[in-house]
Amino acid sequence: MPTVEARVPTDRASRYLQQLCSHAARMHHGGPKAEATSDTTGRITRGTAVCELTAGPAALVLRIAADDEEQLKALQQAVTRTLERVGRRDGLTVFWG
């Protein structure tokens, strides 16, 4: 099962977790399903790909696992695009390792 992880430095990790989950939950026509399970954890699901989000005091950690590379890449791109857009004022950049 392919996996990828990113650590996005920010002191507003909980806020961005909430925004990312809220945005994903509003997607239409087969888009991701999302929920913030608390102020510090959340999950976004798209097909067989799952992104687990964890907000800490200094960073937002994103972990994606999927059944195949195609599904992983699709969710990875969607999460990156959305997070960088909502975090543009703070200059957020997502680097996947």
N, C-alpha and C positions, 0 to 999 in steps of 0.2 A: 504494500500500500504506500504510494508516494506521499511524502509529507514535506512541508516547508514552514519556516518560522521567521517572524520579523519582530524586532523590538524597536518601538518608536518612542524616542525620548520626548517626554512632555510632563509637566506638572499638572496637567488637566486631563489625565488619562480616563478618569471616570466619565467626565463630560463627553469626551470623544467616543467612548464606548457606547454611551446612551444615544448619541447622535447617529452613529453608524448603524446600530440596531434599529433605530426608529426609521431611518431612511430605507434600509433593506426591507423592513416590514411593509412599507408602503408601495413597494414595487408591484407591477401588474403583470398579468399573463405569464405565469410560470416562473416568475422571478424568485429570488431567494426568500426563504422563510427565516425570520429572525426573532430573537427575544433577548432582552437583558434580564438575566435571572436574578441579578442583584446590582448594587452600585459598582461592584468590582468584577463581575463575570457576565458573559453573554455568549450567544451562539448564533451563527448564521449558517443556514443549510441551503445548498443549491444542488439539486440532483443527488449524487452520492458524495459530494464534497461537503465537509463540515469545517467551519472556522470557529475555533474556541478563542474567545477574547478574555484577557485578564488585565485589569487596571491596577497598577501599583502606584506608589507615591511619586515615582520618577519616570515611568514608562508605561505604554500600552503594549502588551505582548499579544501577538496574533499567531495562532497555529492552525494550519490547514492540512487536513488529511482527506484523501479521496481514493476511489477504486482505480482510477487511471489518471494519467498525466493531463489529458484533455479537460477533464472535469476540474482537476486541481488548478490548472492555468486559468480557466474561465472564472472561478471564484476569486482567485488571487488577483486577477486584473480588475474585477468589479470592486473588491475591497480596497485595493490600492487607489483606484480612481476616485472612489467616494471619500475615503479618508483624507486624501491629499486636497480634495476640493473643499471639504468642510473645515480642514485645518490650515487653509492657505494663509490666513492672517497670522498664525503662529509659525508658518514656514515648515509644517510637517512634511516629512519625506519618508516613504516606506522603503526599506531595503530588506529584501528577503534573503535568508541564508540557507 
